[in-house]
Amino acid sequence: QVQLVESGGGLVQAGGSLRPSCAASGTIFSSDTVSWYRQAPGKQRELVARMDGWSSTKYAESVKGRFTISRDNAKYTVYLQMNSLKPEDTAVYYCNLLRWSTVNYWGQGTQVTVSS
């Protein structure tokens, strides 16, 4: 069993940066796929960034060049560096861990608000 706890969200002005983190209570295996999703009010949850067990990454088109996902398996922590933030990045950001391609774990979410 894995529990994920996000932190590091907050309020920032447009153009600013934030670096949410996601700490796992259990062990992150190098083979796990870790992702960040976000959900804005009235919208569906969408994938923001993903890193698989080979460290291959995938980003939503809207965040490419601005966001970077990283992981520290020794600290059981996943990060999302967010730069050049825009008001449209405002959402609740969720951490996800996918194990063995079948088992999903979710965090409780952290609010990111970007003011114009």
N, C-alpha and C positions, 0 to 999 in steps of 0.2 A: 504494500500500500504506500502511496506517495501523496503527500499534501503539499500544495503549492501556495505560497504567500507572496503577493505582489506588494511593492512599496515604491516610493519615488515619484509618484504622480504629483500633480499640483496645478497651480495657476501660473501661467507665463504669458508674456506679451508676444505678439507675432514677431517672428525672426529669432526668438530665443531658443534655448535648448533644455531638454530634460533627459534623464537617464533612469527610467524605471528598472527595477530589478525584480527577479522572481526567485525566491529561495525555496528549495525542496527539503522537506523534512526527512525524506528517505534518500536513497542513493540514485543519482543520475548515472545511467550507464552510457558509455560512449556511443552505443548503438541507438539510443533514444533519439527521436525526432522532437525538437523543441520549437515552439512557435509562439508568436504574439498575434492575437486577434483584437479587434476593437468593435464596439457597438455604440453608435450615436443614437440619440433619441429618435424614435420612429423609423429606424433603419435596421436592416439585418446585420448580424455579426459578420464581419469580413476578416479574411486573412491579411495581416500586415507584413509579417516576415516569418520565415521558417529556416531552420538549419537541421539537416539530417545527420545521421551517424558518420558520414564521410565529410562533414563540414561544408557540404554544398548548401548554398543559400538560395532562397526565392523571396522576392519582394513584390508587393503590390505596386502597380505602375505609378500610383499617386505618391509613393514614398521613396521611390528609387533615387539614389544619390543624396538623400537627406537622412535616412534611417539606416542603422547598422545593428544587426543582431549578433550577439556573441554569447559564449558559454564558458563557464569554468567548472569542469567536472569535479575537480578536487574540492571546490567550495560548494558544490551542488547548487549553483546559481546561474541564472540566465539573465542577460541584460538586453536592453533596447536603447541604443543611443539615438536620440531624436534631435536633429538640428534643423534650423530654418523652419521652425514650426509655423503653421498657418492656422487660422481660425477653423478651417474645415477638418483639422486633425483632432478637434475636440470630441472626446468620446471616453467611454470606459474601456480600459485596456486590460485584456485577459491573457494570462499565461496558460499555455497548453503543453502537455507532455504526452507523446504517443509512444507506447512501448509494444514491441513485437507486432507492429502494424495493426493492432486490434484493441489495445487497452488505452483509453483516454483519461487523462487527469486534467482538471481545471482549477485555476485559482479563483479567488473571490472577486478579482478586478480592482483596478486603481483608476481613479478619475484623473483625466488630463483635460485641462481647460486652457484654450489659447484665446487671448483677447486681442481685438484688432486695434 
